[in-house]
Amino acid sequence: MSWALYALLAVPLGAAVLTLFDGWILARAATLVAGVCTLALTIAIAISVDHGRVLEAAGGWLRVDSLSAVFLLPTGLLYATAAVFSIGYLGVERARGGFARFAKRYYALVNLFALSMLLVPLASDFGSLWVAVELTTIVSALLVAIDRTDAALEAAWKYVLIASSGLGIALLAVIILYATGTHALGSGYIPRFERLIAHAHGLSADAVRLSFVLALVGFGTKVGFVPVHTWLPDAHSEAPAPVSAMLSGSLLAAALYSILRFFQVAAASGNRAFAEHALIVFGVLSLVLASFFVLRQSNYKRLLAYSSIEHMGIVALGIGFGAPLAVAGALLHVITHASAKGLAFFGAGSLLRGYDTKEIDGVSDAGRAMPWTGPMVLAAALALSGLPLSGVFRSEFEIVVGGFAHAQYVGVVILIVFANLAFCGIIWNTGRMVLGAAASNGVVSGGAAPRERGGWMVAGMLGCLLVVVALGVHVPGDLSALLGSACRSLSGGG
């Protein structure tokens, strides 16, 4: 299966090259095929490593174990569904006459964005990992600014400045970890994950703790942890809807994965409790602040952006609780959140195409006016709120039960209280848009009544909805084995 690692990079790269040729039909077809093939490859790779096997290629520079496979899955899912959704989403832009401005550039960058996010879990050492995360910043910033409006350009610059500052801190974390590794591994070595984990007992405890804190702050900037989150609401709200879905469900997870690699070294060196407490602090801050912001949003894309911060806080709490069930629930939450947030942002993009506004007060009676989008936006809100029969409910339930099992009562209570506070904000605002009475004029700014804008957008939403419901009803045995193996790898060894 080592060939699959090469294929996983070659497919989006090949699609990006094809988009450079004339014709939007070729660009969208290449992206669609690449997205579907990438999803199939990530699933095949995940199954092949679900019992602890490791895949390597390129002389060890590419590496996939159970932990990295968990984080490949959200990228594969959102790449495929975003490719489907983008056909309808850009089709509306084409009909309005604005399509030619950025269509080919959009498809090229989406494929490169997927490639950069796939590189993060495929990296085998801390240096390559940092480079891959930096690459995601460059490509995603270009996507945030692709509309070239004043707001989009401002959001992109803010994102670049804050994320690059954070990654500067993360680079210092890599340097410190490398420096302390010289005592055990020699003056010149490649900082592979497995080598540092195997020799963690010989590393300076103070240096390991310092590197973990710096990684938590540095990469946490890309995750959206409070207080280094301020770029996220602007970037998510200004990016095209398919890009927002990939940012929220895949990019944040990729940055979190980078932190977990430092967590593995900390745990193996005997500093697991310290690392867990640090994660709990950032998780609580993110969950509490984001829950309050969800209550007071007037822009539905910013609402979803703050929901992303909330859910990253929940994942951090699950890892921080330390119980095997809570950690497995947190890893499952990475996948369930990606599917639910993909559905939500796709629904937001469909509402934007139908109503021509991002303001919550500008959308009403969507359940009647857009009979596919309205119910699925409501379903996304219910899923993100952790209602039963959704995958998010299952993963959050595992985190709560695991937290109680390890006597993390204060953290669990905070999680329950503020997750329910966010639930109130999401359901109230979504209910107003989907079930609220129609405005008196019943038209959007262009003079036309709101309506569904294409079957491709509906198909993209249905793909995410299928995953949301399927994981709520049943977790496949292969995925359960993969999560269990990844959980064990976070317990203090490779």
N, C-alpha and C positions, 0 to 999 in steps of 0.2 A: 504493500500500500504506500510505500514511500513516493511512488510516482504521483500520488494524489496531491502531495504537497506542492510539487512543481505545477501540476494542473491548476491548483487553487489560485496560484499567482498568475499563471499564463492566461487563464480565461478572461478575467477583467482587464488585463493589460491588452490582450488582443482585441477586446471589444472597444477599448479606448482608442486604439489605433484605427479601427474601422470607422469610428465616428468622425474621423478627420476627412473622410471622403465625402463628396457632395451627396445630398439627398437625405432628408430626415427619416425616410422609410428605412434605410440601411442603419442609421444611427439607433433608432428605437428597436429594430429587430435584433441588432447585435447586443444591445443592452438587455433586452428581454431574455434572449438565449443565455447570455452570460449569467444573469441573475438566477435563472432556473438551474443551470448547471452548477453554479457555486453552491446553491442550497443543497443539491443532491450530493455534492462532494463533501460538504461539511457534515452532513448526516452520515455518510459512509465512513468518514474519518472518525467521527464520534463513536460509532459502533465498534470500530476496530481497536479503539483504546479504552473501551468502557470497563475493562477489568484490569487496568493498570499497565497495559502495554504502552510502549513509547515508540513513536515513529520519528525517524530522523532522515534528513536528506542534505545535499550540498555540503558534505563533509562535516555535518553537525551544526551548520549555521541555521538550518531550519529544524524545528523540533516541536512535536505535539505530544503532550501527555493528557491525562484526563482533565486537569484543570484548564489548560488552554483550549481543549475541545469544547468545554462548556461555553466559553466566550466566543468561539467561532460560530456557534449556532445562531445567536441573535443577528450577527452580521449577514449570514447566509439567508435567514428569513427575511430581513428587512431589505436586503439588496434585491431579492426576487420580487417581493410585493411592491417595492418602490418602483421597480422597472415596469411592472404592470400598471400601477396607478399613474405613473408619469405620462404614459401614452395618452390617457384621457385628459390629464391635467394640462399638458402642453397643447393638446388638441384644441382646447378652449382658447388658449392664448393665440394659437395659429389662426383661428376663426376671427379673432378680434384684430388681427393685423400686426400683433406685436411679437409673434412667434420667431420671426427671422432674426431678431436681435440677439438671442442667446441660446437657441435650441441646440445647435451642434456643440457649443461650448458647454452647455448644461450636461448633455449626455457624456461628453468626454470626461468632465470633472466628476460626475457621479460614479463612473467606472473607476477612475483613479482614487476617489474617496473610498470606495469599497476595497480596492487593492491595499490602500494604506491601513485600513482597519483590520484586514486579514493579516497583514504583516506583524501586527502587534502580538497576537497569540502565537504566531509562528516563530518569533524571535527566540533564540536559545540562550542569550546572555543579556546582561543589564545594559551594556552599551548599545547593542542593536535595538533593544526594547525602547530606549530613550529616543533614538533616531526615528523609529517607526511612529512613536507618539507625536514627535515634532512634525513629521510628515503629514499626519492627519490634521494638524493645525493649519498648515499651509493650504492644503487642498480644500478643507471645509470653509476656511475664511473666504476663499474665492467663490464658493457656492453661496455663502451668506450674502455676499455683495453682488450677486449675479444680476439682480434687477436694476442695479445702479441708481436706485432712489437715494435721497439724502439720508433717510432713516436706515436703509440697508448698508450704505457705506459707513455710516457712523457705528452701527452695530458690529460690522466686520473689523473696523479699526480697534474698537474697544476689546473685541474678542482676541485679536492678535496681540495687543499690548498686555492684557492681563494673563492670557494663557502662556505667552512667551516668558513673562516674568515668573510664572509658576514653574514652567519647565526649566528655567535657569536654576531655581531652587532644587528641582528634581535632579538636575545634572550634578549639583553639589552632593546630593545623596549618593549618587552612583560613584562619584570620586571617593567619598569617605569610605564607602563599603569596599571599593577596590583597594584603597590604601590599607585598610585593616586586614584585608585578605592576603597581602604580601607576606605577612608573618608566617602564614601557614602554607601558601602556595608559591612563594618565590616572588622575585621582583618583577618578572614579566609573565603574565598569564592572561588568558581570556576569561572574563568573569562569568562563566557558565552558571546557570541556576543550580544544576545538580552538584557541581563541584563546591560551590560556596555552602550549599546546604550540608553536604557531606563533611565539610571541614568547619562547620559553624562553631563547634566546641572550642576551636582554637582562635576564634575571633574575639577582639576586645568587646566586652559587653556594652561599655559606654559608647563605642563607635557604632555598634549595631543599633542601639537605641536612638542615637542621634540621626543616623541615616534613615531609620524608619520614620521618624518625625518629619524630617525634611521631605521624604518621599510622600508622606501623607499630606503635607501642605502643598508640595509642588504638583504632584499628579492630582491631588484633590482639587486643584484649581480647574482641571479639565473635567473632573467628576461633577463639580458643582457643589462641593461641600461649603457650607457656611463657615467662615465669613468670606471665602474667596470665590463666591458664586456670581458676582454682579454682572458678568458678561452674558450669562446663560439666558435670562429672560429676553434680552434684546436680540440675541442671535437667533434663538428659536422662533421668536415671533416674526422676524424679518425674512428668514430663509424660506424658499419654496416649501410647500407642505411635505413632499417626499423627502426632502433634505432634512427638515425638522424631525421627521420620524427616525431617520438614520442617526441624526445627532443625539436624540434622546435615548433611543433604544440600543444603539450600538456603540457610538463614540464614548458616551459616559461609562458604559460597561468596560470598554477597552482600557480606559484610564484607570478604572477600579482594578482591573486585572493586574496592571502594573504595580499597584500598591500591594496586592496580594502576593506577588513574588518577593517583595521585601518582607512581607509578613511571614512567609515561609522561612526565610533566613533567621528572622527574629525568634520564631518559635523553636527552630532547631538549635539555636544558641542558648536556649533557656530563658528567653525574654518574652515568652508568649503572653503572659499576664499583662505586662506593660503594653504590648501592642494591642491587646484586646481592649484595655481601658482607654487607650488613645482613640481607637475606632468608635467606642461607645460615646466619647465626648463629642466627636465630630458628627456622629449619627444623631445624637440628641439635638445638637444645635441646628442641624439641617432640617430635621423633622419638625421641630417646634416652630422655627421661623417660617418655613415654607407653608406650614398649615395655616398660619395667620395670613400670609400673603394670598393664599388661595381664596380666602373669604372676601378679599377686597379688590378683586380684579375686574376690570371692565372690558378687557381684551381676551377673547377666548384662547388665542394661541399663547399669550403670556400666562394664562391660567394653567394650561397644560405644561408650560415650562416650569412653573413653580411646583407642579405635581411631580415632575421629574426629580427635582431636588429632594422632595419629600421621600420618594421611593428609593433614591440612593442612600438617604439617611436610614431607611428601614433595612436595606442590605447591610450597611455598616453595622447596625445594631445586631443583626443576625450573626455576622461573623464575630463581633465583639462578645456576644453572649457565651460563645465557646462550646456550647453543647453540640454534639454531633448532629442532632436533629435540627437545631437552629441553623447551623452552618449549611447543612444540606438544603434547608428551606431558603436560606439567603441565595445560594447558587441557583436554585430553581427559580427564585424571584427575578434573577437577571433575565431569564428566558421569558417568564410570564409577563414581566413588566414590558419587555421589548415588544411582545405581540399585542398587548393591550394599548401601549402608547403608540405603536404603529397604527392601530385601528383608530385611535383618537385623533392623531394628527392627519391621517388620511381623511377622516370625517371633517376635520376643521378645514382642510383644503377644499373639499367638496362644498362645504357651506360658503367658503369664500368665493368660489366660482358661481354659486347660486345666488348669493345675496350681495356680493361685491362689497363686503365690509368685514372687518375683524372685531367689531364692537359687539358685545353681547346684547346690548339694547337694540342693535340693528337687525337682529335675527329673531324671528318669532314664527310659531306654527310650522316649524320645519318638518314635523312628523307628517303633516298633510301635504305641504308643498313639495317635499322631497321624500317620497315614501320609502326609498332605500336608505338614503343618508341619515334621515332623522332617527329612525329606530337604531341604526348602528352607532350613531353618536351617543345615544342614550345607553346602549349596551356597553360601549367603551367606558362611559362614566361609571356605570355600575361595576364593571370589572376593576377599574382603577380604585374604586372605593372598597374593593375586597368583598363583594357580595358572593354568596355561595354559588356554585356551579361555574365559577371562573377560576382560571389557573392562579390568579393573584390571591384569591381566598385560600387556596391550598398552601401556597408558599408562605403567606403571612401566618396562617394557622400553625404551620410547622415551626416558624420562628418563635411564636408566642409560647407554644407548648415546650419547646426546647429551652426558652428562657426561664420558664417556671421550673423545669427540671434541674437547672443549675442555680436555682434560688436568685435569679436576677429580677427580683420582684419590682424594684423601682424602675428599671429600664423597661420592663414589660408594661407596667402601668402607664408610663409616659408614651410608649408606642401605641397602646390601645386608645388613650385619651386623644392624642393629637392626630392619629389616623382617622378617628371618628370626626374630629373637627374638620379635617380636610374633606372627609366624606360629605359633610354638610355643605361646604362651599361648592364642591364639584356638582353634587346632585341639584342644588338650588339653581345654580347658573345654567346647567345643562337643561334642567326641566323648563326653565323660562324660555330657552331657545327652541326646544323640541315640542313642548306641550303648551306654551303660552299662546294666548289669542293673537291672531294676525293683526298687523298694523292696519290702520284705517285705509291707507292708500293701496296696500298689498303689492307694491312694486319695489324694485331696487333702484339704485341710482341711475342705471341706464334706461329705465322706463319699462323693462320687461318683468313679468312675474317670475319669482324664484322657481327653479325647476332642476331636476337631475341633469347633469351635463355630460353623461356618457357611461357606457357599460364598463369601460376599462377601469374607471375609478371605483365603481361598485365591486368589480372583481378583485381589485387590490384590497379593499376593505374586507370582503368575504374571506380572503386568504388569512388575514390576521384574526378575524373572528373565529374561524375554524380552529386555529391553534389555541386561542384563549379558552374556548369551551372544551376542547379535547383534553387539555391539561387539567382543567377543573374536574373533569369526570374521571380521568384515568391517566396515570403516568406510566408510559411503556416501560417494560422491564429493562430494556437496554439503556434508557435514559436514567432510570433509577440506579442501575449499576454504575453508570458514568458519574452521577452525582455522589454516590457513596465513595467511589475511588477518589474523586476530587476532594471530598471532605477529608478523607484520610491523609491526603497529601498536604493539607493545611494544618494537620495536627502536630507537626514538628519534624517532618521528614519529607523526602521526595516521593 
